[in-house]
């Protein structure tokens, strides 16, 4: 029903307006008495064979919602009813910020893709903490943290530490995002020296806690092997629990959408089907190079159950959806989980 009726209607509207409409509709729908039970019967798959123990956490299934969809943790309870095994919020910054000028979210239906240059728009980490304290579900939640646009890279550590401290009591794991292409100079923090300093300091803060939380790094798909080797070295040196591969790409290669239309859209990170192979190749390379205790989360271009299985076969312990969720709807979560136990 989603692909035949709902998606064609939604795709007639501005993508960012649709995002807010969908969020508000979900909020409203779950106030009705039968919505939860209907969603559970339609989308959830409960089976012990789906359970995964990763980073010391027990996931009911390996299919999660990637960061960016529920930035401010408004829909934790609702998304947990759609069958996700875990939900990643953010990217969150210390101060609320509007993000980049609109329009900043674009569909490429011919490619099963999205281009976004949102720019870490969020209500600030303290507001997300308030939302998380009110949630009713016990779904695993990851906190994806970044820096404010106005914060220079030399002071970025303070932004990350602020978010880490604020979220520590209300999330189950952390993701350090230095790979978004939509905050000026952010990807410079992926370079070896600044990244090592950032992660070392965050890990020191983490290890100073009574119960340290899993700390992960989210990386771009546009890194070469030399840069990925640096990531491997840093992940081992800073004792990371895992790496998320990958964020969106700045590449525009091999698109079906006319070049002129892509040029008119302009800058931003590309996600969806064109990213499938590139993100999987990064995943494979990391799995070959990293010790087994550093776990991997595969994200990028998972549009079908087969895409998810390919990510898992390439070395991912968990997978995440974003663009595939938009194009295929919540049925994709169930389809992946069903394939895993079929």
C-alpha positions as CSV (number, residue, x, y, z in Angstrom):
1,X,0.0,0.0,0.0
2,X,2.8,2.4,0.8
3,X,4.6,2.2,-2.6
4,X,1.3,2.1,-4.6
5,X,-0.7,4.8,-2.8
6,X,1.1,6.7,-0.1
7,X,4.5,7.3,-1.7
8,X,3.2,8.7,-5.0
9,X,1.2,11.3,-3.0
10,X,4.1,12.2,-0.7
11,X,6.5,12.5,-3.6
12,X,4.3,15.2,-5.0
13,X,5.2,17.4,-2.1
14,X,8.4,19.2,-0.9
15,X,10.6,16.6,0.7
16,X,11.3,18.5,3.9
17,X,7.6,19.3,4.4
18,X,6.8,15.6,3.9
19,X,9.4,14.7,6.6
20,X,7.6,17.0,9.1
21,X,4.2,15.9,8.0
22,X,5.1,12.2,8.4
23,X,6.5,12.9,11.8
24,X,3.4,14.7,13.0
25,X,1.1,12.1,11.4
26,X,3.0,9.3,13.2
27,X,2.7,11.2,16.5
28,X,-1.0,11.7,16.0
29,X,-1.7,8.1,14.8
30,X,-0.1,6.6,17.9
31,X,-2.5,8.4,20.1
32,X,-5.2,6.2,18.7
33,X,-5.9,3.0,20.7
34,X,-5.3,0.4,17.9
35,X,-2.3,1.9,16.1
36,X,0.3,0.1,18.2
37,X,-1.2,-3.4,17.8
38,X,-1.8,-2.8,14.1
39,X,1.8,-1.8,13.5
40,X,3.1,-4.7,15.6
41,X,1.2,-7.2,13.5
42,X,2.1,-5.5,10.2
43,X,5.8,-4.8,10.7
44,X,7.4,-6.5,13.7
45,X,9.2,-9.8,13.5
46,X,10.1,-11.3,16.9
47,X,12.4,-14.3,16.7
48,X,15.4,-15.3,18.9
49,X,17.4,-16.0,15.7
50,X,17.3,-12.3,14.9
51,X,19.0,-11.3,18.2
52,X,22.5,-9.9,18.1
53,X,24.9,-9.1,20.9
54,X,27.1,-6.3,19.7
55,X,29.2,-3.8,21.7
56,X,27.9,-5.6,24.8
57,X,24.3,-4.6,23.9
58,X,21.6,-7.1,23.1
59,X,19.7,-6.1,19.9
60,X,16.3,-7.8,19.2
61,X,17.2,-7.6,15.5
62,X,20.0,-6.1,13.5
63,X,18.0,-3.5,11.5
64,X,18.2,0.1,12.8
65,X,17.1,3.5,11.8
66,X,20.1,5.7,10.8
67,X,20.8,9.1,12.2
68,X,19.1,12.0,10.5
69,X,15.6,10.8,10.5
70,X,14.7,11.5,14.1
71,X,17.3,14.1,14.9
72,X,15.6,15.4,18.1
73,X,14.4,12.1,19.5
74,X,10.8,13.0,19.1
75,X,9.7,9.6,17.6
76,X,11.5,7.0,19.6
77,X,8.4,5.2,20.8
78,X,6.7,5.4,17.4
79,X,9.7,4.0,15.4
80,X,10.2,1.2,17.9
81,X,6.7,-0.1,17.0
82,X,7.6,-0.3,13.3
83,X,10.1,-3.1,13.9
84,X,13.5,-1.4,14.2
85,X,16.0,-3.1,16.5
86,X,17.6,0.2,17.4
87,X,17.3,3.9,16.6
88,X,20.1,6.4,16.2
89,X,19.2,10.0,16.9
90,X,21.0,13.2,15.8
91,X,23.3,14.5,14.7
92,X,23.0,16.6,17.8
93,X,25.0,19.8,18.6
94,X,25.4,21.7,21.8
95,X,23.3,24.6,20.7
96,X,20.1,24.5,18.5
97,X,20.8,25.6,15.0
98,X,18.6,26.1,11.9
99,X,21.0,24.3,9.5
100,X,21.6,25.4,5.9
101,X,19.2,27.6,3.8
102,X,16.2,25.9,2.2
103,X,15.6,24.1,-0.1
104,X,18.1,21.6,1.2
105,X,16.5,18.2,0.6
106,X,16.0,16.7,-2.9
107,X,14.7,13.4,-4.3
108,X,16.2,11.7,-7.3
109,X,13.5,9.1,-8.1
110,X,15.2,7.8,-11.2
111,X,18.1,6.8,-9.0
112,X,16.3,5.8,-5.8
113,X,18.4,8.5,-4.2
114,X,18.3,11.6,-2.0
115,X,20.6,14.6,-1.9
116,X,20.6,16.6,1.4
117,X,22.5,19.5,2.7
118,X,20.6,19.9,5.9
119,X,23.6,21.1,8.0
120,X,23.0,19.5,11.4
121,X,19.6,21.2,11.9
122,X,18.5,20.3,15.4
123,X,16.9,21.7,18.5
124,X,20.1,21.2,20.6
125,X,21.2,18.3,22.6
126,X,19.5,19.4,25.8
127,X,16.1,19.3,24.1
128,X,16.8,15.8,22.9
129,X,17.7,14.8,26.5
130,X,14.3,16.0,27.6
131,X,12.6,14.0,24.9
132,X,14.6,10.8,25.8
133,X,13.7,11.1,29.5
134,X,10.0,11.0,28.5
135,X,10.1,8.0,26.2
136,X,8.3,4.8,27.2
137,X,9.9,2.1,25.0
138,X,13.2,0.4,26.0
139,X,14.5,0.2,22.4
140,X,18.3,0.7,22.1
141,X,19.1,4.3,21.2
142,X,22.4,5.6,19.9
143,X,23.4,9.3,20.2
144,X,25.1,10.7,17.1
145,X,27.0,13.8,18.1
146,X,28.6,16.7,16.2
147,X,29.7,20.3,16.4
148,X,27.9,23.6,15.8
149,X,28.5,25.3,12.5
150,X,30.0,28.4,14.2
151,X,32.4,26.3,16.3
152,X,35.9,26.3,14.6
153,X,37.6,23.0,14.3
154,X,40.2,23.9,16.9
155,X,37.4,24.1,19.4
156,X,35.3,21.2,18.1
157,X,36.3,18.9,21.0
158,X,34.4,21.0,23.5
159,X,31.2,20.6,21.4
160,X,31.6,16.8,21.3
161,X,32.4,16.6,25.0
162,X,29.3,18.7,25.8
163,X,27.0,16.4,23.8
164,X,28.7,13.3,25.2
165,X,28.1,14.4,28.8
166,X,24.6,15.6,28.2
167,X,23.5,12.3,26.5
168,X,25.5,9.9,28.7
169,X,22.6,8.8,30.9
170,X,19.9,8.6,28.2
171,X,21.6,6.7,25.3
172,X,23.0,3.3,24.9
173,X,25.9,4.1,22.6
174,X,27.6,7.1,21.0
175,X,28.5,7.9,17.4
176,X,31.1,10.5,16.5
177,X,30.1,12.2,13.3
178,X,33.0,13.9,11.5
179,X,31.9,12.8,8.0
180,X,28.9,14.9,7.0
181,X,29.7,16.9,3.9
182,X,27.2,19.6,4.9
183,X,29.0,21.4,7.7
184,X,31.9,23.5,6.4
185,X,35.3,21.9,7.1
186,X,33.8,19.1,9.2
187,X,35.4,16.4,7.1
188,X,38.8,17.9,7.9
189,X,38.4,16.3,11.3
190,X,38.6,12.9,9.6
191,X,42.3,13.6,9.0
192,X,44.6,11.5,11.2
193,X,45.9,13.9,13.7
194,X,42.7,15.9,14.6
195,X,40.7,12.6,14.6
196,X,43.1,10.9,16.9
197,X,43.0,13.8,19.3
198,X,39.2,14.0,19.2
199,X,38.6,10.3,19.8
200,X,41.3,10.0,22.4
201,X,39.8,12.8,24.5
202,X,36.3,11.4,24.1
203,X,37.4,8.0,25.0
204,X,39.2,9.3,28.1
205,X,36.0,11.0,29.2
206,X,34.1,7.8,28.5
207,X,36.5,5.6,30.4
208,X,36.3,7.9,33.4
209,X,32.6,7.0,33.8
210,X,31.5,4.2,36.1
211,X,30.1,2.4,33.1
212,X,31.7,3.4,29.8
213,X,29.4,3.4,26.8
214,X,30.2,1.9,23.3
215,X,31.9,4.6,21.2
216,X,31.7,4.4,17.4
217,X,32.9,6.5,14.5
218,X,30.9,7.3,11.4
219,X,33.0,7.7,8.3
220,X,32.5,8.9,4.7
221,X,32.4,6.6,1.7
222,X,34.8,8.9,-0.2
223,X,38.0,7.9,1.7
224,X,40.8,6.2,-0.1
225,X,42.7,3.1,1.2
226,X,45.4,5.2,2.8
227,X,42.8,7.2,4.7
228,X,40.9,4.1,5.6
229,X,44.2,2.6,7.0
230,X,44.5,5.7,9.2
231,X,40.9,5.0,10.4
232,X,41.9,1.4,11.2
233,X,44.9,2.5,13.2
234,X,43.0,5.2,15.1
235,X,40.1,2.8,15.9
236,X,42.5,0.3,17.4
237,X,44.6,3.0,19.2
238,X,41.5,4.6,20.8
239,X,39.8,1.3,21.5
240,X,36.6,2.2,19.5
241,X,33.8,-0.3,19.8
242,X,32.8,0.1,16.2
243,X,32.8,2.0,12.9
244,X,29.7,3.0,10.9
245,X,30.3,2.7,7.2
246,X,29.1,4.9,5.7
247,X,27.8,8.4,5.6
248,X,26.5,10.1,2.4
249,X,28.8,10.7,-0.6
250,X,29.8,13.8,-2.5
251,X,30.2,11.8,-5.7
252,X,27.7,12.2,-8.5
253,X,29.0,9.4,-10.7
254,X,26.7,7.2,-12.8
255,X,23.4,8.8,-12.0
256,X,20.3,8.4,-14.2
257,X,19.0,11.8,-13.3
258,X,19.9,14.3,-16.0
259,X,23.2,16.1,-15.3
260,X,21.6,19.5,-15.6
261,X,19.1,18.7,-12.9
262,X,21.8,17.4,-10.6
263,X,23.9,20.5,-11.2
264,X,20.9,22.7,-10.4
265,X,20.4,20.9,-7.1
266,X,24.0,21.7,-6.1
267,X,26.0,20.6,-3.1
268,X,25.0,18.0,-0.6
269,X,25.4,14.4,0.4
270,X,24.0,11.7,-1.8
271,X,22.3,8.7,-0.3
272,X,20.3,5.7,-1.6
273,X,20.9,3.2,-4.3
274,X,23.9,4.9,-6.0
275,X,25.7,4.5,-2.7
276,X,25.1,0.8,-2.2
277,X,28.3,-0.6,-3.8
278,X,30.6,2.1,-2.6
279,X,29.6,1.8,1.0
280,X,29.8,-2.0,0.8
281,X,33.3,-1.8,-0.6
282,X,34.4,0.4,2.4
283,X,32.7,-2.1,4.7
284,X,34.6,-5.0,3.2
285,X,37.9,-3.3,3.4
286,X,37.4,-2.3,7.0
287,X,36.4,-5.8,8.0
288,X,39.6,-7.2,6.4
289,X,41.8,-4.7,8.2
290,X,40.2,-4.3,11.6
291,X,40.5,-6.7,14.5
292,X,37.2,-8.6,15.2
293,X,36.5,-6.8,18.4
294,X,35.9,-3.6,16.4
295,X,32.4,-4.1,15.2
296,X,30.8,-2.7,12.0
297,X,27.5,-1.1,11.2
298,X,26.6,-1.1,7.5
299,X,24.6,1.8,6.1
300,X,24.2,3.3,2.7
301,X,22.0,2.2,-0.2
302,X,20.1,-0.6,1.6
303,X,17.0,-0.6,-0.6
304,X,16.1,-4.3,-0.6
305,X,16.5,-7.3,1.7
306,X,19.3,-8.5,-0.6
307,X,21.2,-5.2,0.0
308,X,21.0,-5.8,3.7
309,X,22.2,-9.4,3.4
310,X,25.1,-8.2,1.2
311,X,26.2,-5.7,3.9
312,X,26.0,-8.4,6.6
313,X,28.0,-10.8,4.4
314,X,30.6,-8.1,3.8
315,X,31.2,-7.9,7.6
316,X,28.5,-5.8,9.1
317,X,27.2,-6.8,12.5
318,X,24.2,-4.5,12.2
319,X,22.6,-2.4,9.4
320,X,20.8,0.9,9.2
321,X,18.1,2.3,6.9
322,X,17.4,5.9,5.8
323,X,16.8,6.4,2.2
324,X,15.5,2.9,1.7
325,X,13.0,3.5,4.5
326,X,11.7,6.6,2.6
327,X,11.4,4.8,-0.8
328,X,10.2,1.4,0.4
329,X,8.4,2.2,3.7
330,X,8.4,0.3,7.0
331,X,7.7,-3.0,5.2
332,X,11.4,-3.1,4.3
333,X,12.3,-3.6,8.0
334,X,10.0,-6.7,8.1
335,X,11.2,-8.0,4.8
336,X,14.9,-7.9,5.9
337,X,14.2,-9.6,9.2
338,X,12.1,-12.3,7.5
339,X,14.8,-13.0,5.0
340,X,17.3,-13.4,7.9
341,X,15.3,-16.2,9.4
342,X,14.0,-17.8,6.2
